[in-house]
Amino acid sequence: MFQLFIRISQLGVLGLWAIYAASFVLDYASPWNDIVFWGGIVLFLVHLSEYIVLRNRIAAAAGEGSSGIIGTMIFGYGYWLPLLRKS
C-alpha cells in the first residue's frame, strides 16, 4: 500500500511539473496562468526546503556519491521517504 501511495504521488508531481513546464509554451486561460506559475514556484520552494532540512539524512540513505538533490527536487517526499524507511 505504501509503494502504491508513493508511485501515485510521484506521478502526480511529475504531472504538476509537466503542467508548469508547458506554461512556458502554452497560454492558459486568465486565472490559470497565474495559478500554474505561482504553483510551480511554490512546488520548487517546498522541495528545496525539504532537501535543505533533510540533506544529511538523504545523503546517508542514498549512499556514497549521491546527494539526492535531483530526486528530491523532482519528486519531493516521493524520493526521500522510501529511502529513509529502508535505512
C-alpha positions as a printed NumPy array, in Angstrom:
array([[  0.   ,   0.   ,   0.   ],
       [  2.872,   2.356,   0.826],
       [  4.526,   1.73 ,  -2.554],
       [  1.231,   2.458,  -4.34 ],
       [  0.911,   5.748,  -2.448],
       [  4.481,   6.722,  -3.355],
       [  4.001,   5.839,  -7.045],
       [  0.755,   7.81 ,  -7.281],
       [  2.431,  10.756,  -5.539],
       [  5.39 ,  10.607,  -7.932],
       [  3.095,  10.532, -10.969],
       [  1.099,  13.443,  -9.573],
       [  4.204,  15.543,  -9.002],
       [  5.501,  14.714, -12.488],
       [  2.147,  15.85 , -13.844],
       [  2.406,  19.127, -11.951],
       [  5.935,  19.691, -13.263],
       [  4.706,  18.934, -16.809],
       [  1.864,  21.437, -16.472],
       [  4.324,  24.021, -15.126],
       [  6.809,  23.391, -17.954],
       [  4.013,  23.601, -20.532],
       [  3.026,  27.012, -19.172],
       [  6.182,  28.459, -20.731],
       [  4.941,  27.374, -24.166],
       [  1.16 ,  27.409, -23.811],
       [ -1.03 ,  30.273, -22.72 ],
       [ -3.575,  29.066, -20.187],
       [ -6.845,  30.91 , -19.569],
       [ -6.639,  34.041, -17.448],
       [ -6.728,  32.863, -13.831],
       [ -4.986,  29.534, -14.55 ],
       [ -1.846,  31.076, -15.972],
       [ -1.068,  32.819, -12.684],
       [ -2.106,  29.806, -10.606],
       [  0.16 ,  27.461, -12.572],
       [  3.082,  29.897, -12.483],
       [  2.939,  30.538,  -8.75 ],
       [  2.09 ,  26.902,  -8.032],
       [  5.309,  25.864,  -9.791],
       [  7.311,  28.371,  -7.785],
       [  5.774,  27.116,  -4.53 ],
       [  6.428,  23.486,  -5.545],
       [ 10.062,  24.329,  -6.22 ],
       [ 10.459,  26.121,  -2.883],
       [  8.785,  23.319,  -0.93 ],
       [ 11.053,  20.7  ,  -2.498],
       [ 14.1  ,  22.879,  -1.92 ],
       [ 13.196,  23.315,   1.739],
       [ 12.667,  19.54 ,   2.065],
       [ 16.143,  18.993,   0.704],
       [ 17.743,  21.634,   2.933],
       [ 16.134,  20.208,   6.065],
       [ 16.838,  16.541,   5.255],
       [ 20.019,  16.698,   3.157],
       [ 22.254,  14.858,   5.64 ],
       [ 19.764,  12.043,   6.163],
       [ 19.06 ,  11.777,   2.41 ],
       [ 22.765,  11.659,   1.544],
       [ 23.386,   8.978,   4.176],
       [ 20.463,   6.859,   2.968],
       [ 21.152,   7.367,  -0.767],
       [ 24.678,   6.059,  -0.461],
       [ 28.151,   7.123,  -1.485],
       [ 28.394,   9.838,  -4.14 ],
       [ 24.701,  10.724,  -4.168],
       [ 23.363,  13.831,  -2.515],
       [ 19.774,  13.159,  -3.604],
       [ 19.101,  16.728,  -4.664],
       [ 17.782,  15.856,  -8.117],
       [ 15.402,  13.188,  -6.849],
       [ 14.187,  15.44 ,  -4.062],
       [ 13.717,  18.45 ,  -6.334],
       [ 11.665,  16.383,  -8.781],
       [  9.678,  14.051,  -6.51 ],
       [  9.951,  15.565,  -3.023],
       [  8.947,  13.103,  -0.327],
       [  8.26 ,  10.533,  -3.046],
       [ 12.025,  10.226,  -3.367],
       [ 13.334,  10.542,   0.168],
       [ 10.611,   8.864,   2.209],
       [ 11.243,   5.344,   0.807],
       [ 14.989,   5.889,   1.272],
       [ 14.583,   6.813,   4.914],
       [ 12.197,   3.925,   5.562],
       [ 14.813,   1.45 ,   4.262],
       [ 17.59 ,   2.754,   6.482]])
